[in-house]
């Protein structure tokens, strides 16, 4: 009797590394289950092609695991609440996607009692950590296979292997590599490898098609998007996609991020992310009107940690749930419509319309008139506030500036 074949789940994107992995493991005698975890970056045509190719490569089963809504509910929502931008620029798209793709793959591997999980990460990036750490925690005891990393394979070696075994696909090395997702498209390679250069227009996938300025209105209720230009959206993913469609036509959201990788080297990535930029800046503006000074201050502190932990593969750290609870609580009065003015390659925040607008206080109007205190009370307040400084410089007059 033949020995029962071992099962391996390959986190399958359809790219070169994972295509090689499926074929190589199949040829080595594994029962290969190709699983594509979709966090919103694949369209139906791409998913269909992935399925066709997986079977051509030797997979015994292909599955698409759609975790787009889970990705929103457990990550994107909190990044909006926290106005999370890594280094005040990058909307943490790929970082967060990989975590939820890894979680989905780990669940699937456990459900079919797989002996191993494989992914196509190299040894030079962050994704190897995101996948491995998630698998180690969520699928303990299941072997992790990384052929591209362990064998230090070149693209040409993988292409030659696929061609030699009858799988012909266009894996020509392009000048740029892209990762398209619901929360933005990352761009690597090309001019980004030279610190003195930026990306040319040709590097971007989306280009300016609108030239006239337009107003965009985004309505929020307790921090979540409920309408775009007056059109209600129950499905938050569709709302994000609508904002992306509008913003991308103006070429909004382009930038480059330079930051520290988990493994310790510096990394540089370009990106285009119209929806995240418009949503986050609009949401941030609404919070300026509806939150207290200290709500904004402390929310910014924990949100910065939230984004950093998410980027550095610490999503499963228990403190993340505690931060999410604080961020959720902070949104109870973040209600209203944000008004943005869009123009080619940029936008500006105009204002808000909110019943929770603290600017509408009857106690006073900044720089105009006070109603909640008298002139004498103001002078007393100022004198008391100055007391610590008057004490210090009274004793140390030589240190006055």
N, C-alpha and C positions, 0 to 999 in steps of 0.2 A: 504493500500500500504506500502510495506517495505521501511524503511528509506534507502536512498542511502548510500552505504558504502563509507567510506573515503579512499582516496588513500595515500599510503605511499611508498616512494622509499627507498629501503634498499641498501646501498653501499655494494655490495656483493662480498666477496673475495673467498668464498667457505670454509673458515675456520670455526672453532667451534663457535666463537662469532657471526658471521654474519649468520651462519646456524640456530643457536638458535633464533636469532632475527627474521628471516623470518618466522619460524614456530610459534613462540609465538605470533607475531602480526597477523598472519593469523588466528590463533585459537581465537584471541580476536575480530575478525570481520573486520579487515582491508583488503582492496584490496592491496595486496603486489606486488610491481613492483621491482624485483631484478635486479640491474644494476651493472655490472662488468666493471669498468673503467680500461682499459688495457694501461699501459704506457710502455709496452714492456717486462713485466715480465712473461706473461702467454704464453704457447704454445697452439696449436690448440687442443690437447688432453685434456689439463686442462680446456680450455674454454668449450669444449663439455661436460665434466664432471660437470662443474659448472651449465650449463644449465639443465642437467638431474636432478641434485640434487635440484636446485631451485624449479622446478615443484613438485618434491617429497615432498619438505618441505611446499608446499602450495602456492607458488607464482602464481598469475594470469598471469604474464608476466615476461619473462627474456630477458635482452638485454645486449650485449657486446658493450661498447663504446670504440672504438680504438682511443686513443689520443697520440699514440707514436710519430707521425710526429709533432704534435703540441707541445708535450713535448720537442722535439729536438729544434724546431724553437724558442720557447719562454723561454727555460731554459738551456738545455744542451749546446747549441751554445754559450751562454754567459758565462757559467761556463768554457768552453774551452778558450774563449777569455781572461777570467780573471785568468786562471790557478787556479781556486778556489778549495782549499782543507781546510776543517775546521781543525783548530789546525795543519795546515801543514801536515795533514795525511789523513783525511777522505774525500772522494769525494762527500759528501752530496747527497747520492743516495735516501734513503728512504724519507728524508725530502722533497726533491723537488718533488718526485713522488706523495706523498700524496696531495700536493697542487693542482696538475693538475688532480688527481683523484677527488678531492673535487669539483673543478671547473666544471668538466664534469658532475658529479652527480647533482650539483645545476642547471646547464642548463637543464638537462633532467627533473628534478622535475618541473621546471617552464613550460617546453614545454607541459607536460601532466596535468598541473594545480593540482599538488599534494598538499595534505593538510599537509603532514609531510615528513621529511627525517630522516632516521635512520642509525646509524653506530655502529660498534662493539667495539669502543675504551673503554679502562678502564680509571679509574681516576688517574692512576699513571704515565702516559706517555705524550709524546709530541703530539701524533696523535690526541687526543681529541681536542686540541687547533687548530690544522691545519684544521680539519674538521669543527668544530663549527664556527670558525672565518670566514672561506670562505662561509659557508652557511648563516651566519648572514648578510654578506655584499652582497652576490650575490643573495640570495633568501630571502629577508626580509619578515617577516610575515608568513613564513612556519615553522611549529613546528619542533623542533629537538628532536628525541627520542634516548636515549642511555641506553638500558636495562642493559647491562653488568655493566656499570658505576653506574647507579642510584640504582640498587639493590645489588651492590657489589657481584655479582655472582661468585662462584668458578667454575673452569672447570668441576668438578665432578657434580655440580648441573645442568649445561647445558647439559652434556652428559646424565645424568639420565633422564632429561626431553625429550630429543630427542629419547632415547631408549623407554621410556614409551609411546611415541606417534608414534611408529612404524618406526622411521628413524634410521637405523643402519649404522653407519659409523665408521671408525677407527680414533678416535680422541685421541688416547693414548698420554699422555703427554710425549714428548721426552725430552732428556737431553738438546737439543739445539732447538731454534726456528730460522727459516730462513726467510728472505725476499729477493726473487730473482728479480732483475730488470735489465734493460738495462745498468744501470750505476753502477752495482756492486751488490753483495750479502752480506747482513748484517747477523751477527750471534750473538745471545743473549743466555744467560744462561750458565750452566755448570761452568767451571773453571773461567769464567769472573766475577762471583759473588764474587770471592776471589781476592783481589787486588794484591796478591803476585804471582798469577799463570797466565800462558798464555795458549793459546789453543793448544791442541795436534793435530797431523796430522789428526786423525780421525774426527775432528770437521769440516774440510773443505770439501766442495762438489767437488772441482776440485783438481786433484793431478798431480804431475809431470809425464809426459809420454815421455818427450824429454830430452836427456842428452847432446847432442852435441850443442855447441854454434852456434848461427845463427845471421845473420844480418837482421834487420827489417827496411824497409824504408817507411816513411810516408810523403806524399806530401801534402802541404797546399797551398791554394790560398786565400788571404785575411783572413787568420785565420781559414778557414774551410778545412776539409780533402777532398782531391780530388782523391787520389790514395793510394793504399797500395801495397808495393812491385811491383810498376809499373802497377798494375791493377787499371784502373779508376773506380771510384764510384760516380755516381750522387746521389744515395740514401745514405745519411749520416748515417742512422741507420744501413744499411748493412755494411758500412765501419767500424763502431764501432764494430759490431758483428764479422767481420773478424779479427780485431785486438784482440778482446777478445779471439777468438778461438786460435790464435797463442800464445798469452801471457799466457793464462790459462794452456796450455800444458807444460809450464815451472814453473807453480805455482807462477807466478808473481802477485804482488798486495796484498799480505797478510799483515795485520797489525791490531792493536787494537787502538781504539780512546777513550780517556777519556775526557769528556767535561761537560759543564754546560747545563742542560736541561732548557726549557722555564719556567718550573714550579719551578726552583730554586735548585733542587737537582743535584748531580753529576750522570752522567751516563757513562757506559762503554759498548762498542760494538766492536765485532770483525768484520772483513770484508775481502772479497777477491774481488778485482776489477782490473783485469789485464788491460783492455782497458783504463779506466780513468787514471791509473798511467802512462801508456806508452804514451797516447795522451797528457796529461797535461805536463809531463816532456819533451816530444819532442817539444811541442809547446813553452814551456818556453825557451828551448834552442834556437829555431829559433828566438824568440824575442830578445834574448841577442845579436844576430848578426844584427837584422834589425831595432830595435827601438832605439831612443835616450835615454840617461840616464834619462831624466825627464819624458819621455813617460813611461818608465818602472816603475819609482818611483810612479807617480800619478795613473797609472793604477793599481798597486798593492794596493794602499790605497783604491780606490773605489771598487775594486774587493773583498777585505776583507769584506767591509760593505755589498756588494751584497750577498756574501755567508752567512753572519751572518743573514741578513734580511730574506733570503730564508729559512734558517734553522729554524728561530724563527717565522715563519708564517706571515711574513710581505711582501709577494710577491705582494700584491695588493696596497702597499704603493706607491703613485705616483712617489716618487723619484727613484723607480726601473727603470722606463722607461728612466729617465735622465741618470742613470748610464749605462744602456744598450746602449744609444746613444754614450756615451764617449767610451765605450769598442769597439763598432762597428767602430768608427772613427779611433781608435788606430790600427786597423788591416789592413789598406790599403796597407801597405808594408810588411806584414807578409806572404811572399811568398817563397816557396822553399821546398826542400826535407830534412827531418831529418833522420839521420842515427843512429840507436840504435843497441847495441850488447846484445843479450839475452842469458842467461844461467840459469840453474835450480835455482829457488827461487830468481832471481835477474836480473838486467840489468844495462848497463851503456850507457850514451850518448857519441857518437863518434864525430859527427860533422854535418855540414849542407852544402848543395849545393844550393845557392840562388843568383839570380841576384841582390837582394837588400841587399846583405851582406856588411855592413858598414866597416867591417874589410879590405875590398879591397880598401880602400881610397888611393889615390895617394899622399896624404899629408905626409904620414909617415908610418913606420912599427914599432910597439911597441918593444922597446928594441934594435932596429937595426939601422935605419937611418931616420932622419927627412928630409922632402922635402918642407914643407910649412912654415918653419921659420928658422932663423939663430941661431947660438950658442949665439950671443949677445942678440937677441930677447928673447931667452929662459931664459937667466940670468936676463934680465929686468923683465920678467913676474914673475919669482920666487921672485925677490926682492919686487915687488909691492904686490904680494900675501901675503908676510910675514909682510907687514906694520902694520896691526892691532895688531899682536902679539908683534912686536917690540915696538909699542906704549905702550901697556899694561905693558910689563915686564920692559920697561924703567922707568916707574913710580912705579912699584911694584916689584923690583928685589928680594925682600925677598920671593916672591911666586913662584919663578922659581923652577921647579922640580929637 
